[in-house]
Each structure stands twice: as C-alpha cells, then as structure tokens.
Amino acid sequence: MADASYPEDLLYHPEHDWVRLNGDVATFGVTWFAQDSLGDVVFFDPPEVGREVTIGEGYAEVESVKAVSDVIAPMSGEIVEVNAALTDAPEQINDDPYGAGWMVKVKLSDPAQKDQLLDAAAYTSQLD
C-alpha cells in the first residue's frame, strides 16, 4: 500500500477524488485517503468510453474487502480513456493511487469547474 500523500500538482474533490489537468482533458482517480478507507481493492468496474460523466455523480465502482463504493466524478465531461490495466490489477489503486492507479481520462465539457475543486492544503485540512 502507498504511503499517505496528496500531490500539490493535483486538484481535489471533497468526495476524495483527484484531477490532473492537461488542457481540456483531465485524468481522474481516488485519493490516498479514499483507497486507505476502502482497504484492499479487489475489483474495478470501469465505465464505458464515450459515457458522459457529471460532477458530483458516480461514474464507476470499486469493490474492496470492506465494501462496494461509487467513484464520484470531480468534473463533467466525456470519458475518452479507461485504465484497462485496473481490470486485471485493481490493487494498483492501493499501491499507486496517483500513478498506475488512475481510473479514467475525460474530455472536459466545462473546464471552469476546476474552480470548484480544492488544492492539496484545502483538501487535507478537511480530513482532520
């Protein structure tokens, strides 16, 4: 399992999801806090490429030894890529939540939604 971290170059949704922006495409994943709370992830049920996602709504499911949880979209847009490697190795969500454990890439429909997200300091302050 990865050590606790919250990279400064990411933006965070209060529901424990992160965003890495690259122009009008964003990569989504779950934070260290989320994967730690879930425990060992044993299954990732990805969404389909082409699906529209809406900020604040579930777009995928992860199953852990503790529970099945929805993954919440931190921004809105169309899924353009899914991390297929997680199908065979969902434990990457625990091992490397900000790297190999990324979940989807989304072409953003409203890039200004980034202004609703938190920086690392604001996100971690709400965890206490």
N, C-alpha and C positions, 0 to 999 in steps of 0.2 A: 504494500500500500504506500502511496506517495506521502511525503511529509506535507504538513499544513503550509499552504502558500496561497497568495492572492496577487498574481502578477499586476504590476502597475499599468501595463500597456493594454489591459482589457477593461471593458465596461461590464457592469453587473446589474442584474435584475434582482429585486428583493426576494424573488422565489428561488434564489440560489442557482441561477443560470448565468453564464458569461457570454460575451460577444467580443470577437476580434474583427474589427472593421478593415476592409480593403476596398476602398472606393464604394461602389454600391452593392458589393457582395459582403456578407458577414458570415463568419463561422460561429456556430453555437455549440455549447457544451454545458456540463454541470460543474459547479464549483467543488473545491476540496470539501467544504462543509457538507454539501449535498451528498457526495459519494461516501463520506465518513458516516453520515447519519443513516444512509441506506445499508451500510455493511457490504459484504461481498456481493458484487453484481454478477448474476448468473445468466441473464438473458436481456437482450436489447431488441425491442420490436420497433424497427425503423419505419418512418413514414415513406410514402412513395415520392419519387422525384416528380416535380410538376405540381405537387399539392401546395395550396395556399395556406400559410400559417398566419395567425393573428396574435398580436402582442397580448400577453396575459393568458392565453389559452393553451391547452395541452396539444402537443404535436407528435409525441412518441411515448413509449412506455419502457421503463426499466424494471426488471424484476431482480430482487436481491433475496438473500436468505431470510430477510425480515419481512418484506412487503413488495407489492407491485405499486409503482408510482408513476404518475404522469410527469413528463418533462414539459415545462412551460416555455413558450416562445417569448424571448425577451424583446423581439421586434417583429414587425409584419413583413411578409413577402412571399416569394415562391421558392420552394426547395429546388435547388439546381444540382445538388450532390448529396449523397448519403455516405457515411463512413461504413462501407460494407464489411470492413475488417472486424467491426464490433459484433457481427453476427456469429463469427467463429471464436472471437476472443473478447467477450464483453468485460472481462476483468481489466482490460486496458482503461476502462472508465475509472477504476480504483487506482491502477498503477501509474497512470499519466493523464489526469483529467484535463490538462491544458494542452497536451500534445497529441499523442496517439489516441487518446480517448475522446477527441472531438466527435460530434454527432452528425451535424448537417451543415451545409453551406446554403445560404439563402440570398437570392437577389431581392434587395430591399425595395418595398413599394413606397416607403416613407422614411428616407434616411434621417430626417429631423427627429424621429423617435429616439435617437441616441441621447437627446437632451433630457429624456425621462429616466435614463439609466444612472447608475451610481459609479463613482470611481472607487478604487480599491479601499481607500480610507473610509469613505462613507459606508460602503458595504460592510466592511469588517466591524465598524462601530455599532451596527445594528445587530451583530451576532452576540454581543455581550448580554 
